[in-house]
Amino acid sequence: MNDDSTPTRTVEHLIGRRLRQLQQVTGLPAVFGGAAAAAPDGRRELRISHLRGTLGKSLLDLRVGTGRGLGGSALATRALRTVRDYASTPAITHDFDGIVVQQERLSSIFALPVKAGGAVVGVLYGAVRGPHRIGDVVLERASAFGSTIERELAVLLAPATPPAPAAGLRHARAAVAELAQLAATTDDLALRGRLDHLIADLRDVVGAAPVAANTAPAPRLAPREVEVLEQVALGLRNAQVAEVLGLSIETVRAYLRSAMRKLGTGNRTAAVHAARTLGLL
């Protein structure tokens, strides 16, 4: 697997930054994952590069080939895979039982493929120990989280575009401006540097957007309003947001109403889009 390719590093960096959020959204004790790329035989191979909540480091740098174990099954099927009891399930190979079962003592596990450009570029795992089982609600949250990761990757991995026709310049310039706002939100200096180069290249093509004479300042959202919008952006319903943040559903609704009013939007989806455009998320 070519771990030095820019797309692979981008996927690894993004998974590393978002793993804590996956753990918060799902409430699972252990989450881990990494990037997948083409192996010498042409099949996809995963390297687990980020861990949270594991008992040790035995999973770190583990290579998982297509069809091997639960992650390999996700690579092969390009779909969410889950097992109620890893040690006893006949649905997967048991190449990694020594690490997964004996060392980490994991039981119920899911493996969620992350896709970009029609290929699986990473896998996210969530797991529990003991007799507990991962339920449908947690799987729904994980799937929504995966969709958000894929949308973010689509922006980060977007290639430079050829010159846009005159009629599309306004739209292209707005897209470049949104990409610049997204770059400003990352704490990863290497990734920000690559994004800045990409933005500069795109601006050479489409030109800079004209600066409005009377640009209004961006609204200021309270920290809780931002937290609520972040969970909404993952696809969670109000009741799920309340559960994740430890708030009542009425409090969540109140924060949403306040955020929508400040952003000048009429619904939660528009509020998330506006907050992203303004660089508030």
Solvent accessible surface area in square Angstrom, and as a share of the most:
residue,aa,sasa,rsa
1,M,34,0.15
2,N,89,0.46
3,D,32,0.17
4,D,113,0.59
5,S,32,0.21
6,T,63,0.37
7,P,74,0.46
8,T,9,0.05
9,R,85,0.31
10,T,4,0.02
11,V,2,0.01
12,E,20,0.09
13,H,62,0.28
14,L,0,0.00
15,I,1,0.00
16,G,28,0.27
17,R,66,0.24
18,R,69,0.25
19,L,3,0.02
20,R,136,0.50
21,Q,38,0.17
22,L,0,0.00
23,Q,35,0.15
24,Q,83,0.37
25,V,0,0.00
26,T,5,0.03
27,G,62,0.59
28,L,11,0.06
29,P,62,0.39
30,A,0,0.00
31,V,0,0.00
32,F,3,0.01
33,G,0,0.00
34,G,0,0.00
35,A,0,0.00
36,A,4,0.03
37,A,12,0.09
38,A,51,0.39
39,A,18,0.14
40,P,135,0.85
41,D,106,0.55
42,G,57,0.55
43,R,132,0.48
44,R,65,0.24
45,E,35,0.16
46,L,0,0.00
47,R,40,0.15
48,I,2,0.01
49,S,18,0.11
50,H,56,0.25
51,L,32,0.16
52,R,91,0.33
53,G,41,0.39
54,T,29,0.17
55,L,91,0.45
56,G,32,0.31
57,K,150,0.64
58,S,38,0.24
59,L,2,0.01
60,L,73,0.36
61,D,77,0.40
62,L,31,0.15
63,R,98,0.36
64,V,3,0.02
65,G,16,0.15
66,T,24,0.14
67,G,33,0.31
68,R,97,0.35
69,G,1,0.01
70,L,4,0.02
71,G,2,0.02
72,G,0,0.00
73,S,15,0.10
74,A,0,0.00
75,L,7,0.03
76,A,57,0.44
77,T,73,0.43
78,R,103,0.38
79,A,48,0.37
80,L,58,0.29
81,R,74,0.27
82,T,64,0.37
83,V,10,0.06
84,R,168,0.61
85,D,42,0.22
86,Y,6,0.02
87,A,49,0.38
88,S,82,0.53
89,T,19,0.11
90,P,132,0.83
91,A,63,0.49
92,I,16,0.08
93,T,62,0.36
94,H,68,0.30
95,D,73,0.38
96,F,17,0.07
97,D,33,0.17
98,G,33,0.32
99,I,36,0.18
100,V,10,0.06
101,V,38,0.22
102,Q,136,0.60
103,Q,98,0.44
104,E,1,0.01
105,R,147,0.54
106,L,5,0.03
107,S,11,0.07
108,S,2,0.01
109,I,3,0.01
110,F,0,0.00
111,A,0,0.00
112,L,16,0.08
113,P,6,0.04
114,V,1,0.00
115,K,65,0.28
116,A,22,0.17
117,G,91,0.87
118,G,61,0.59
119,A,34,0.26
120,V,3,0.02
121,V,20,0.11
122,G,0,0.00
123,V,0,0.00
124,L,2,0.01
125,Y,12,0.05
126,G,0,0.00
127,A,0,0.00
128,V,13,0.07
129,R,55,0.20
130,G,41,0.39
131,P,110,0.69
132,H,122,0.54
133,R,93,0.34
134,I,19,0.10
135,G,37,0.36
136,D,106,0.55
137,V,77,0.44
138,V,27,0.15
139,L,26,0.13
140,E,89,0.40
141,R,16,0.06
142,A,0,0.00
143,S,43,0.28
144,A,25,0.19
145,F,1,0.00
146,G,4,0.04
147,S,48,0.31
148,T,16,0.09
149,I,2,0.01
150,E,47,0.21
151,R,123,0.45
152,E,23,0.10
153,L,0,0.00
154,A,65,0.50
155,V,60,0.35
156,L,17,0.08
157,L,53,0.26
158,A,42,0.33
159,P,106,0.67
160,A,59,0.45
161,T,76,0.44
162,P,105,0.66
163,P,108,0.68
164,A,31,0.24
165,P,101,0.64
166,A,89,0.69
167,A,107,0.83
168,G,25,0.24
169,L,46,0.23
170,R,208,0.76
171,H,144,0.64
172,A,21,0.16
173,R,66,0.24
174,A,61,0.47
175,A,52,0.40
176,V,8,0.05
177,A,37,0.29
178,E,63,0.28
179,L,14,0.07
180,A,26,0.20
181,Q,59,0.26
182,L,49,0.24
183,A,3,0.02
184,A,72,0.56
185,T,54,0.31
186,T,11,0.07
187,D,128,0.66
188,D,28,0.14
189,L,137,0.68
190,A,60,0.47
191,L,3,0.02
192,R,78,0.28
193,G,29,0.28
194,R,61,0.22
195,L,6,0.03
196,D,72,0.37
197,H,134,0.60
198,L,30,0.15
199,I,8,0.04
200,A,51,0.40
201,D,76,0.39
202,L,18,0.09
203,R,101,0.37
204,D,124,0.64
205,V,54,0.31
206,V,7,0.04
207,G,27,0.26
208,A,74,0.57
209,A,49,0.38
210,P,115,0.72
211,V,140,0.81
212,A,64,0.50
213,A,103,0.79
214,N,144,0.74
215,T,99,0.58
216,A,82,0.63
217,P,125,0.78
218,A,52,0.40
219,P,36,0.22
220,R,211,0.77
221,L,25,0.12
222,A,38,0.29
223,P,108,0.68
224,R,84,0.31
225,E,7,0.03
226,V,33,0.19
227,E,64,0.29
228,V,1,0.00
229,L,0,0.00
230,E,60,0.27
231,Q,9,0.04
232,V,12,0.07
233,A,13,0.10
234,L,6,0.03
235,G,51,0.49
236,L,1,0.01
237,R,145,0.53
238,N,33,0.17
239,A,59,0.46
240,Q,16,0.07
241,V,0,0.00
242,A,9,0.07
243,E,120,0.54
244,V,36,0.21
245,L,32,0.16
246,G,67,0.64
247,L,40,0.20
248,S,62,0.40
249,I,61,0.31
250,E,99,0.44
251,T,49,0.29
252,V,0,0.00
253,R,92,0.34
254,A,45,0.35
255,Y,59,0.23
256,L,7,0.03
257,R,138,0.50
258,S,24,0.16
259,A,1,0.00
260,M,35,0.16
261,R,169,0.62
262,K,72,0.31
263,L,23,0.12
264,G,70,0.67
265,T,32,0.18
266,G,73,0.70
267,N,79,0.40
268,R,73,0.27
269,T,103,0.60
270,A,36,0.28
271,A,0,0.00
272,V,11,0.06
273,H,110,0.49
274,A,20,0.16
275,A,0,0.00
276,R,86,0.31
277,T,47,0.27
278,L,71,0.35
279,G,26,0.25
280,L,48,0.24
281,L,42,0.21
